[in-house]
């Protein structure tokens, strides 16, 4: 190796974006972008597929805000599919194939469904099939469980003649109009024979109005992605497809590998309707090979995360800004979205990642510790924390993520080689506030550079390299901070 041929690579703290002439105010900028070929976002934020970051609550909030969440895979395939289903059912246009019961079943069964899935009203069909003849609706107001659990549904349900119904073929806008003019909370759609086709709820209409930026599919349900690995790919992908997940995220520490490429081809062949995101890679060649295999988005980042030790343990990695710049040479040419995964500490880093060529950024540490992240609150020394751990930590690997690092799980933890750590992060409250501050910082950056959107940022952005003294100057200095800002924690 000729030492003179060693290339120099940079990360976010090594550079600043150059301010440029602008006629654009931050409030007039657009943060719309793409997560993958077919999935558009209103904000370029993706919650990481980590078991201390994203389950259904985080994925719901991300989608409502205009981003997307990736449900982690440290769950059984069935449990992960249930997490996806909760997101898909949170906000609906037409609810096709709703949960139904037969009039001959006991009310106790309806109560169990309500406890498990949260449904307050269940359509009743003659044979208990989703497309059976509609005979009634059982709501939470129709029974008291202590008194009526052994009573048959037929005796307590609201019969079909007293329900609000419409014929199949009605548009969603027409359905909304009927509901809004009525006093009912449910509109049941039936065919000419009276068989149940779909349902529309007042609650879902209100949700759609309250969250105009929400990331929705063509049935007006929230969009969500889910992580898959290479070991149980067939079983897990089948379960996720059954609940209509919107994207598979092939999540491995080393995405530029034969097994990942073979997995991409399997997913694209068997589930052409579902976008495939794959990674992680850190080189132009890695991105090029994933694109050749058929991916709909490339995930970039080897070891930049705050809880990742891959670079220290293996000596492998490329500083994140340079990794994005290198990979974006081919992703831009092929018109494939690039997801920058890891190393984001502040909203300014989001702007730098996007300026370098990313279409969106995957966040872990900035979202960990919020109310919506999995895990219990921990109280210590007068402060509130939540656990945040890398998927390469011993505890996460034991739970199921060992295959991400091409290691087989062993009950003997001494036989695992971790590439991450576990720690605590300060409790931050609702993730809505974090998203607001991050997007506010991004919009400010677009304004400073005279860019009206992310596409323009890709073309106009200019970087300047800085010294350690400049980095120190960039942070608050020569003062003792007595009150922290909501978007600056160090």
C-alpha positions as CSV (number, residue, x, y, z in Angstrom):
1,X,0.0,0.0,0.0
2,X,1.4,3.4,-1.1
3,X,0.6,5.8,1.8
4,X,0.4,8.6,-0.7
5,X,-2.6,6.9,-2.4
6,X,-4.7,6.9,0.8
7,X,-7.8,9.0,0.1
8,X,-9.1,11.5,2.6
9,X,-12.8,11.3,3.6
10,X,-15.0,13.6,5.6
11,X,-18.0,13.6,7.9
12,X,-20.5,16.1,8.9
13,X,-18.4,18.0,11.5
14,X,-15.7,18.5,8.9
15,X,-17.7,20.8,6.7
16,X,-20.3,23.6,6.6
17,X,-22.7,24.6,3.9
18,X,-22.0,27.9,2.2
19,X,-24.7,30.6,2.5
20,X,-25.8,31.9,-0.9
21,X,-27.9,34.7,-2.3
22,X,-31.6,34.0,-1.5
23,X,-35.0,35.3,-2.2
24,X,-36.6,32.4,-0.4
25,X,-38.0,32.4,3.1
26,X,-37.8,29.2,5.2
27,X,-41.5,29.0,5.5
28,X,-42.0,28.9,1.7
29,X,-39.6,26.0,1.2
30,X,-40.7,22.4,0.4
31,X,-39.2,19.3,2.1
32,X,-41.0,16.8,-0.1
33,X,-38.9,13.9,-1.3
34,X,-38.8,10.2,-2.0
35,X,-38.1,7.3,0.4
36,X,-38.1,4.8,-2.5
37,X,-39.2,4.8,-6.1
38,X,-42.9,4.7,-5.4
39,X,-43.1,6.1,-1.9
40,X,-43.2,9.9,-1.7
41,X,-42.7,11.8,1.6
42,X,-43.6,15.3,2.8
43,X,-40.6,15.3,5.1
44,X,-37.3,13.5,4.5
45,X,-37.3,11.7,7.9
46,X,-37.2,7.9,8.4
47,X,-37.2,6.3,11.9
48,X,-34.6,3.6,12.3
49,X,-35.4,-0.2,12.3
50,X,-34.1,-0.5,15.9
51,X,-35.9,-2.2,18.8
52,X,-35.5,1.0,21.0
53,X,-36.7,3.3,18.2
54,X,-39.5,2.0,16.0
55,X,-42.6,-0.1,16.7
56,X,-46.2,0.9,15.7
57,X,-46.4,4.0,17.8
58,X,-43.3,5.6,16.3
59,X,-44.2,4.5,12.8
60,X,-47.7,6.0,13.2
61,X,-46.3,9.4,14.3
62,X,-43.7,9.4,11.5
63,X,-46.3,8.7,8.9
64,X,-48.7,11.3,10.3
65,X,-45.9,13.9,10.1
66,X,-45.1,13.1,6.5
67,X,-42.2,10.7,7.0
68,X,-42.0,6.9,7.4
69,X,-41.1,4.5,10.1
70,X,-39.3,1.1,9.7
71,X,-40.6,-1.5,12.1
72,X,-37.6,-3.5,13.6
73,X,-37.2,-7.2,13.1
74,X,-36.3,-8.2,16.7
75,X,-39.8,-9.7,16.8
76,X,-41.2,-12.9,15.4
77,X,-42.5,-12.6,11.9
78,X,-46.1,-12.7,13.2
79,X,-45.5,-10.1,15.9
80,X,-43.8,-7.8,13.4
81,X,-46.7,-8.2,11.0
82,X,-49.1,-7.2,13.8
83,X,-47.1,-4.1,14.4
84,X,-47.4,-3.2,10.7
85,X,-51.2,-4.0,10.8
86,X,-51.7,-1.5,13.6
87,X,-50.1,1.2,11.5
88,X,-52.1,0.3,8.4
89,X,-55.4,0.4,10.4
90,X,-54.7,3.6,12.2
91,X,-56.0,5.9,9.5
92,X,-58.2,4.5,6.8
93,X,-60.2,5.7,3.8
94,X,-62.3,2.6,2.9
95,X,-61.7,-0.2,5.4
96,X,-61.8,-3.3,3.2
97,X,-62.4,-6.7,4.8
98,X,-63.0,-5.3,8.3
99,X,-63.1,-7.6,11.4
100,X,-66.6,-9.1,11.5
101,X,-68.6,-11.5,13.7
102,X,-71.6,-13.7,13.3
103,X,-74.9,-12.8,15.1
104,X,-74.8,-16.2,16.8
105,X,-71.5,-15.6,18.6
106,X,-71.4,-14.4,22.2
107,X,-70.7,-10.8,23.1
108,X,-67.6,-11.9,25.0
109,X,-65.9,-12.6,21.7
110,X,-66.5,-9.1,20.5
111,X,-65.2,-7.7,23.7
112,X,-61.9,-9.7,23.3
113,X,-61.5,-8.3,19.8
114,X,-62.0,-4.8,21.2
115,X,-59.4,-5.4,23.9
116,X,-56.9,-6.8,21.4
117,X,-57.4,-4.5,18.4
118,X,-59.1,-1.5,19.9
119,X,-62.2,-1.7,17.6
120,X,-65.2,-0.1,19.2
121,X,-67.7,-1.2,16.5
122,X,-67.8,-4.5,14.7
123,X,-69.9,-5.3,11.6
124,X,-72.1,-8.4,11.9
125,X,-72.6,-10.6,8.9
126,X,-75.0,-13.5,8.5
127,X,-72.2,-16.1,8.3
128,X,-69.4,-14.2,10.1
129,X,-67.4,-13.8,6.9
130,X,-65.9,-10.4,5.8
131,X,-67.9,-10.4,2.6
132,X,-71.1,-11.9,4.0
133,X,-74.6,-10.4,4.1
134,X,-74.7,-7.5,6.5
135,X,-77.2,-7.9,9.3
136,X,-76.1,-5.5,12.0
137,X,-73.4,-3.6,13.9
138,X,-72.2,-4.2,17.5
139,X,-70.8,-1.1,19.2
140,X,-69.4,-0.4,22.6
141,X,-72.7,1.2,23.5
142,X,-74.7,-2.0,22.9
143,X,-73.5,-4.0,25.9
144,X,-72.0,-4.1,29.3
145,X,-69.5,-6.9,29.4
146,X,-70.2,-7.9,33.0
147,X,-73.9,-8.3,32.3
148,X,-73.9,-9.4,28.6
149,X,-70.8,-11.5,28.0
150,X,-72.8,-14.7,27.6
151,X,-75.5,-13.1,25.5
152,X,-75.6,-13.7,21.7
153,X,-74.7,-10.7,19.6
154,X,-78.0,-10.9,17.7
155,X,-79.9,-9.8,20.9
156,X,-77.8,-6.6,21.4
157,X,-76.6,-5.4,18.0
158,X,-78.0,-2.5,16.0
159,X,-79.9,-4.1,13.1
160,X,-79.1,-3.2,9.5
161,X,-82.3,-1.2,8.9
162,X,-81.1,1.3,11.6
163,X,-77.6,1.6,10.2
164,X,-76.1,4.1,7.7
165,X,-75.4,2.3,4.5
166,X,-74.4,3.1,0.9
167,X,-74.0,1.0,-2.2
168,X,-70.7,-0.3,-3.6
169,X,-69.3,2.1,-6.2
170,X,-69.6,5.2,-4.1
171,X,-66.4,7.4,-4.1
172,X,-64.6,8.2,-0.9
173,X,-65.5,11.9,-1.2
174,X,-69.2,10.9,-1.5
175,X,-68.9,8.6,1.5
176,X,-67.4,11.4,3.6
177,X,-70.2,13.8,2.5
178,X,-72.8,11.2,3.7
179,X,-71.1,10.7,7.0
180,X,-70.6,14.4,7.7
181,X,-74.3,15.1,7.0
182,X,-75.4,12.2,9.3
183,X,-75.3,11.7,13.0
184,X,-73.7,8.3,12.5
185,X,-70.1,7.4,13.2
186,X,-69.9,4.5,10.7
187,X,-70.9,4.2,7.0
188,X,-71.2,0.6,5.8
189,X,-70.7,-0.1,2.1
190,X,-72.7,-3.0,0.7
191,X,-73.2,-4.5,-2.8
192,X,-76.6,-4.9,-4.5
193,X,-77.1,-8.2,-2.6
194,X,-76.5,-6.6,0.7
195,X,-73.1,-8.2,1.3
196,X,-70.6,-6.1,3.2
197,X,-67.9,-4.6,1.0
198,X,-66.2,-1.9,3.1
199,X,-66.6,0.6,6.0
200,X,-65.8,4.3,6.5
201,X,-65.6,5.9,9.9
202,X,-66.0,9.4,11.1
203,X,-62.9,9.1,13.2
204,X,-60.7,8.4,10.2
205,X,-62.1,11.4,8.4
206,X,-61.2,13.6,11.3
207,X,-57.7,12.1,11.4
208,X,-57.1,12.9,7.7
209,X,-58.1,16.5,8.2
210,X,-55.9,16.9,11.3
211,X,-52.9,15.5,9.5
212,X,-52.8,16.8,6.0
213,X,-49.2,15.9,5.4
214,X,-49.6,12.2,6.4
215,X,-47.9,9.6,4.2
216,X,-50.8,7.6,2.7
217,X,-51.1,4.7,0.3
218,X,-53.7,4.5,-2.5
219,X,-56.3,3.3,0.0
220,X,-55.6,6.3,2.2
221,X,-54.0,4.2,4.9
222,X,-50.7,5.2,6.6
223,X,-47.6,3.9,4.9
224,X,-45.0,1.9,6.8
225,X,-41.9,-0.1,6.1
226,X,-40.5,-3.2,7.9
227,X,-37.0,-4.6,8.3
228,X,-36.2,-8.1,7.0
229,X,-33.0,-10.1,7.2
230,X,-31.5,-12.8,5.1
231,X,-32.0,-15.8,7.4
232,X,-35.8,-16.0,7.7
233,X,-36.5,-13.9,4.6
234,X,-39.2,-16.2,3.1
235,X,-41.3,-16.5,6.2
236,X,-41.0,-12.9,7.3
237,X,-41.6,-11.4,3.9
238,X,-44.7,-13.6,3.4
239,X,-46.1,-12.4,6.8
240,X,-45.4,-8.8,6.1
241,X,-46.9,-9.0,2.6
242,X,-50.1,-10.4,4.1
243,X,-50.7,-7.2,6.0
244,X,-49.7,-5.1,3.0
245,X,-46.5,-3.6,4.2
246,X,-45.4,-0.8,1.9
247,X,-41.6,-1.5,1.8
248,X,-39.2,-4.2,2.8
249,X,-35.9,-2.8,4.2
250,X,-33.2,-5.4,3.9
251,X,-31.2,-4.5,6.9
252,X,-27.7,-5.8,7.3
253,X,-24.4,-4.3,8.5
254,X,-22.8,-5.2,5.1
255,X,-25.2,-4.7,2.3
256,X,-22.6,-5.2,-0.5
257,X,-22.7,-9.0,-0.3
258,X,-24.0,-11.9,-2.4
259,X,-26.6,-12.9,0.1
260,X,-28.1,-9.4,0.1
261,X,-28.1,-9.2,-3.7
262,X,-29.8,-12.7,-3.9
263,X,-32.4,-11.5,-1.3
264,X,-33.2,-8.4,-3.3
265,X,-33.8,-10.6,-6.4
266,X,-36.1,-12.9,-4.3
267,X,-38.2,-10.0,-3.0
268,X,-38.5,-8.3,-6.3
269,X,-39.5,-11.5,-8.0
270,X,-42.1,-12.6,-5.4
271,X,-43.5,-9.3,-4.2
272,X,-43.3,-6.9,-7.2
273,X,-45.9,-4.6,-5.6
274,X,-43.7,-3.9,-2.6
275,X,-40.7,-1.6,-2.8
276,X,-37.3,-3.0,-1.6
277,X,-34.8,-0.9,0.2
278,X,-31.4,-2.4,0.8
279,X,-28.1,-1.6,2.6
280,X,-26.0,-0.7,4.2
281,X,-23.3,0.3,1.8
282,X,-20.7,3.0,1.8
283,X,-19.1,3.0,-1.7
284,X,-20.2,3.8,-5.2
285,X,-19.7,0.2,-6.3
286,X,-21.8,-1.1,-3.4
287,X,-24.7,1.2,-4.4
288,X,-24.2,0.3,-8.1
289,X,-24.5,-3.4,-7.4
290,X,-27.6,-3.1,-5.3
291,X,-29.2,-1.0,-8.0
292,X,-28.3,-3.6,-10.6
293,X,-30.1,-6.2,-8.4
294,X,-33.3,-4.1,-8.6
295,X,-33.5,-2.1,-5.4
296,X,-36.0,0.8,-5.1
297,X,-33.7,2.7,-2.6
298,X,-30.2,2.4,-1.3
299,X,-29.3,2.8,2.4
300,X,-25.9,4.3,3.1
301,X,-23.8,4.2,6.3
302,X,-21.2,1.9,7.8
303,X,-20.6,2.6,11.5
304,X,-21.5,6.3,11.9
305,X,-24.2,5.7,14.6
306,X,-23.7,6.9,18.1
307,X,-24.2,3.4,19.5
308,X,-22.3,1.6,16.8
309,X,-18.8,0.2,17.3
310,X,-18.3,-1.4,13.9
311,X,-15.4,0.9,12.9
312,X,-13.6,0.3,16.2
313,X,-14.1,-3.4,16.3
314,X,-13.5,-4.2,12.7
315,X,-11.5,-1.2,11.5
316,X,-14.1,-0.9,8.6
317,X,-16.0,2.1,7.5
318,X,-16.1,5.4,5.5
319,X,-16.9,8.8,7.1
320,X,-20.6,9.4,6.5
321,X,-20.5,12.6,4.4
322,X,-18.1,11.1,1.9
323,X,-20.0,7.8,1.8
324,X,-23.1,9.8,0.8
325,X,-21.2,11.8,-1.8
326,X,-19.7,8.7,-3.3
327,X,-22.9,6.6,-3.4
328,X,-25.0,9.5,-4.7
329,X,-22.9,9.6,-7.9
330,X,-24.6,6.5,-9.0
331,X,-28.0,6.9,-7.3
332,X,-28.5,10.3,-8.9
333,X,-27.5,8.9,-12.3
334,X,-29.9,6.0,-12.0
335,X,-32.6,8.1,-10.3
336,X,-32.7,5.9,-7.2
337,X,-33.4,7.5,-3.8
338,X,-30.6,7.4,-1.2
339,X,-31.2,7.1,2.5
340,X,-28.4,8.4,4.8
341,X,-28.4,6.2,7.8
342,X,-26.5,7.3,10.9
343,X,-24.3,10.0,12.3
344,X,-27.0,12.7,12.5
345,X,-26.7,14.7,15.7
346,X,-28.4,18.0,14.8
347,X,-30.8,19.3,12.3
348,X,-27.8,20.9,10.5
349,X,-26.5,17.4,9.8
350,X,-29.8,16.5,8.1
351,X,-29.3,19.5,5.8
352,X,-25.7,18.4,5.1
353,X,-26.7,14.8,4.3
354,X,-29.4,15.9,1.9
355,X,-27.0,18.4,0.3
356,X,-24.5,15.6,-0.3
357,X,-27.1,13.7,-2.3
358,X,-29.4,11.9,0.1
359,X,-33.2,11.9,-0.5
360,X,-34.0,11.2,3.1
361,X,-32.2,10.5,6.4
362,X,-32.7,7.6,8.9
363,X,-32.7,8.7,12.5
364,X,-32.0,6.7,15.6
365,X,-30.5,8.7,18.5
366,X,-32.6,11.9,17.7
367,X,-35.8,9.9,18.0
368,X,-34.8,7.5,20.8
369,X,-35.9,8.6,24.2
370,X,-39.2,10.0,22.9
371,X,-42.6,9.0,24.2
372,X,-43.3,6.9,21.1
373,X,-40.0,4.9,21.2
374,X,-40.3,1.4,22.7
375,X,-39.2,0.9,26.3
376,X,-40.0,2.0,29.8
377,X,-39.0,5.2,31.4
378,X,-36.0,5.1,33.8
379,X,-35.7,7.6,36.7
380,X,-32.2,8.3,37.9
381,X,-30.7,11.2,39.8
382,X,-33.7,13.4,39.3
383,X,-33.8,12.9,35.5
384,X,-35.8,10.7,33.2
385,X,-34.2,8.4,30.6
386,X,-35.0,5.6,28.1
387,X,-32.8,2.8,27.0
388,X,-31.1,3.2,23.6
389,X,-29.0,0.4,22.2
390,X,-27.4,-0.5,18.9
391,X,-28.7,-3.5,17.1
392,X,-25.1,-4.8,17.3
393,X,-25.2,-4.7,21.1
394,X,-25.1,-7.9,23.0
395,X,-28.6,-7.6,24.3
396,X,-30.1,-6.8,20.9
397,X,-28.1,-9.6,19.2
398,X,-29.4,-12.0,21.8
399,X,-32.9,-10.9,21.0
400,X,-32.5,-11.6,17.3
401,X,-30.3,-9.1,15.4
402,X,-27.2,-11.3,15.3
403,X,-27.9,-12.2,11.7
404,X,-27.6,-8.5,10.8
405,X,-23.9,-9.0,11.5
406,X,-23.6,-12.4,9.8
407,X,-23.4,-14.1,13.2
408,X,-25.7,-17.0,14.4
409,X,-27.3,-16.5,17.7
410,X,-25.8,-18.6,20.5
411,X,-27.0,-19.0,24.0
412,X,-23.4,-18.5,25.0
413,X,-23.0,-14.7,24.7
414,X,-19.2,-15.1,24.8
415,X,-19.5,-16.5,21.2
416,X,-21.0,-13.3,19.9
417,X,-18.9,-10.4,18.7
418,X,-20.9,-7.3,19.3
419,X,-20.6,-4.2,17.1
420,X,-22.7,-1.8,19.3
421,X,-23.3,-0.7,22.8
422,X,-26.3,-0.1,25.1
423,X,-27.0,3.1,27.1
424,X,-29.5,5.6,28.3
425,X,-30.7,8.7,26.5
426,X,-32.5,11.6,28.1
427,X,-36.3,11.5,27.8
428,X,-37.5,14.0,25.2
429,X,-41.3,13.9,25.3
430,X,-43.4,13.6,22.2
431,X,-41.6,12.9,18.9
432,X,-43.8,15.5,17.3
433,X,-41.6,18.2,18.9
434,X,-38.4,16.6,17.7
435,X,-39.7,16.4,14.1
436,X,-40.9,20.0,14.3
437,X,-37.4,21.2,15.3
438,X,-35.6,19.1,12.8
439,X,-37.7,20.2,9.9
440,X,-37.5,23.8,11.1
441,X,-33.7,23.6,11.0
442,X,-33.8,22.1,7.5
443,X,-36.1,24.8,6.2
444,X,-33.7,27.4,7.7
445,X,-30.8,25.8,5.8
446,X,-32.8,25.8,2.5
447,X,-33.5,29.5,3.0
448,X,-29.8,30.3,3.7
449,X,-28.8,28.6,0.5
450,X,-31.6,30.1,-1.7
451,X,-33.1,26.6,-2.4
452,X,-36.8,26.2,-2.6
453,X,-36.7,22.4,-2.3
454,X,-34.5,19.4,-1.8
455,X,-34.1,18.8,-5.6
456,X,-32.7,22.3,-5.9
457,X,-30.4,21.7,-2.9
458,X,-28.8,18.8,-4.7
459,X,-27.8,21.1,-7.5
460,X,-26.9,24.3,-5.7
461,X,-25.3,23.2,-2.4
462,X,-21.6,24.1,-1.8
463,X,-19.5,22.7,1.0
464,X,-16.5,24.3,2.7
465,X,-14.1,22.3,4.8
466,X,-13.5,23.6,8.4
467,X,-10.9,23.1,11.1
468,X,-11.3,21.9,14.7
469,X,-11.2,25.6,15.8
470,X,-14.0,26.3,13.4
471,X,-16.1,23.4,14.8
472,X,-15.5,24.8,18.3
473,X,-16.6,28.2,17.1
474,X,-19.7,26.7,15.6
475,X,-21.0,25.5,18.9
476,X,-21.9,27.8,21.8
477,X,-18.7,28.8,23.5
478,X,-17.2,30.9,26.3
479,X,-20.5,30.6,28.3
480,X,-22.1,28.4,30.8
481,X,-25.4,27.3,29.4
482,X,-28.2,27.8,32.0
483,X,-31.1,27.0,29.7
484,X,-30.9,24.5,26.8
485,X,-32.8,25.0,23.5
486,X,-35.2,22.3,22.4
487,X,-33.0,21.6,19.3
488,X,-29.6,21.7,20.9
489,X,-28.4,19.1,23.4
490,X,-24.7,18.4,23.8
